[in-house]
Amino acid sequence: LRLCFPQKLWTMLESDQFRSIWWSEGGKYVSINEELFKEEVLGREGPQQVFHTQSIKSIIRQLNLYGFTKMQQDDQRSASLPEFLAEEAAVSAHSQVLYYYNPCFTRAQPQLLEMCLRR
């Protein structure tokens, strides 16, 4: 059974097989660790291949074609220096993480998946 892009994405997010892609913000956003995704998902070949590409740009293009919007990390910072430094370390550790949002693609409402159509 061939799944369309949003269905493949949903299946990956609901699986515990992938460490490079997960739900964030209570299941509203898709989070992708870019480097790990390239290795773990796009590096697969043969019957283990998930997508018919090895390019992260192609995946991002698909996300855009299906109405996903790239989200920026929350830029609010703490006032105290120790908290600020701790947050900066966390931000740099997550600098390779991409966040995408689509109102028709949320963990709590799988029935909306059929409304996630290609433009």
One Martini backbone bead per residue (centre of mass of N, CA, C, O) as a GRO file, in nm:
protein
  119
    1LEU     BB    1   0.092   0.039   0.027
    2ARG     BB    2   0.056   0.364  -0.076
    3LEU     BB    3   0.165   0.661   0.062
    4CYS     BB    4   0.133   0.966   0.131
    5PHE     BB    5   0.317   1.200   0.272
    6PRO     BB    6   0.144   1.254   0.531
    7GLN     BB    7   0.116   0.951   0.606
    8LYS     BB    8   0.414   0.893   0.642
    9LEU     BB    9   0.466   1.104   0.857
   10TRP     BB   10   0.265   1.000   1.066
   11THR     BB   11   0.385   0.715   1.094
   12MET     BB   12   0.661   0.812   1.196
   13LEU     BB   13   0.557   0.972   1.449
   14GLU     BB   14   0.407   0.706   1.575
   15SER     BB   15   0.672   0.586   1.580
   16ASP     BB   16   0.968   0.425   1.745
   17GLN     BB   17   1.190   0.414   1.500
   18PHE     BB   18   1.234   0.734   1.523
   19ARG     BB   19   1.465   1.006   1.628
   20SER     BB   20   1.437   1.254   1.396
   21ILE     BB   21   1.116   1.244   1.460
   22TRP     BB   22   0.862   1.463   1.619
   23TRP     BB   23   0.650   1.567   1.848
   24SER     BB   24   0.541   1.896   1.938
   25GLU     BB   25   0.354   2.089   2.125
   26GLY     BB   26   0.131   1.862   2.177
   27GLY     BB   27   0.105   1.780   1.854
   28LYS     BB   28   0.146   2.046   1.647
   29TYR     BB   29   0.445   1.968   1.575
   30VAL     BB   30   0.711   1.916   1.358
   31SER     BB   31   1.018   1.751   1.435
   32ILE     BB   32   1.354   1.797   1.285
   33ASN     BB   33   1.654   1.636   1.270
   34GLU     BB   34   1.843   1.693   1.011
   35GLU     BB   35   2.096   1.508   1.037
   36LEU     BB   36   1.953   1.250   1.138
   37PHE     BB   37   1.751   1.228   0.899
   38LYS     BB   38   1.957   1.184   0.676
   39GLU     BB   39   2.061   0.917   0.801
   40GLU     BB   40   1.795   0.754   0.898
   41VAL     BB   41   1.610   0.810   0.629
   42LEU     BB   42   1.770   0.906   0.360
   43GLY     BB   43   1.988   0.656   0.385
   44ARG     BB   44   1.795   0.467   0.275
   45GLU     BB   45   1.760   0.145   0.111
   46GLY     BB   46   1.543  -0.008  -0.059
   47PRO     BB   47   1.305  -0.150   0.148
   48GLN     BB   48   1.383   0.085   0.372
   49GLN     BB   49   1.272   0.303   0.211
   50VAL     BB   50   1.069   0.591   0.245
   51PHE     BB   51   1.182   0.783   0.032
   52HIS     BB   52   1.245   0.913  -0.312
   53THR     BB   53   1.494   1.042  -0.139
   54GLN     BB   54   1.814   1.226  -0.024
   55SER     BB   55   1.669   1.510   0.020
   56ILE     BB   56   1.584   1.768   0.230
   57LYS     BB   57   1.466   1.964   0.019
   58SER     BB   58   1.238   1.772  -0.074
   59ILE     BB   59   1.095   1.755   0.197
   60ILE     BB   60   1.041   2.059   0.229
   61ARG     BB   61   0.878   2.083  -0.029
   62GLN     BB   62   0.652   1.893   0.064
   63LEU     BB   63   0.565   2.050   0.306
   64ASN     BB   64   0.486   2.304   0.144
   65LEU     BB   65   0.278   2.162  -0.052
   66TYR     BB   66   0.105   2.071   0.227
   67GLY     BB   67   0.102   2.347   0.421
   68PHE     BB   68   0.358   2.393   0.566
   69THR     BB   69   0.512   2.576   0.838
   70LYS     BB   70   0.773   2.742   0.940
   71MET     BB   71   0.911   2.750   1.263
   72GLN     BB   72   1.009   2.930   1.527
   73GLN     BB   73   1.166   2.974   1.793
   74ASP     BB   74   1.145   3.082   2.095
   75ASP     BB   75   1.273   3.418   2.185
   76GLN     BB   76   1.256   3.398   2.475
   77ARG     BB   77   1.426   3.541   2.760
   78SER     BB   78   1.598   3.549   3.032
   79ALA     BB   79   1.727   3.768   3.274
   80SER     BB   80   1.916   3.575   3.387
   81LEU     BB   81   2.224   3.455   3.329
   82PRO     BB   82   2.203   3.148   3.389
   83GLU     BB   83   1.945   3.109   3.220
   84PHE     BB   84   2.050   3.220   2.956
   85LEU     BB   85   2.287   3.014   2.921
   86ALA     BB   86   2.112   2.761   2.924
   87GLU     BB   87   1.940   2.840   2.676
   88GLU     BB   88   2.171   2.871   2.473
   89ALA     BB   89   2.261   2.574   2.487
   90ALA     BB   90   1.989   2.458   2.391
   91VAL     BB   91   1.974   2.605   2.121
   92SER     BB   92   2.240   2.495   1.996
   93ALA     BB   93   2.145   2.193   2.019
   94HIS     BB   94   1.874   2.284   1.828
   95SER     BB   95   1.973   2.408   1.545
   96GLN     BB   96   1.890   2.133   1.370
   97VAL     BB   97   1.591   2.204   1.424
   98LEU     BB   98   1.282   2.155   1.270
   99TYR     BB   99   0.969   2.342   1.236
  100TYR     BB  100   0.626   2.229   1.172
  101TYR     BB  101   0.303   2.357   1.048
  102ASN     BB  102  -0.041   2.217   1.049
  103PRO     BB  103  -0.379   2.233   1.107
  104CYS     BB  104  -0.417   1.927   0.960
  105PHE     BB  105  -0.156   1.833   1.164
  106THR     BB  106  -0.250   1.648   1.439
  107ARG     BB  107  -0.237   1.420   1.685
  108ALA     BB  108  -0.542   1.453   1.808
  109GLN     BB  109  -0.641   1.469   1.472
  110PRO     BB  110  -0.647   1.230   1.235
  111GLN     BB  111  -0.900   1.320   1.057
  112LEU     BB  112  -0.740   1.572   0.921
  113LEU     BB  113  -0.547   1.432   0.716
  114GLU     BB  114  -0.747   1.441   0.460
  115MET     BB  115  -0.697   1.774   0.447
  116CYS     BB  116  -0.397   1.715   0.357
  117LEU     BB  117  -0.319   1.885   0.075
  118ARG     BB  118  -0.206   1.936  -0.228
  119ARG     BB  119  -0.141   2.234  -0.411
   0.00000   0.00000   0.00000
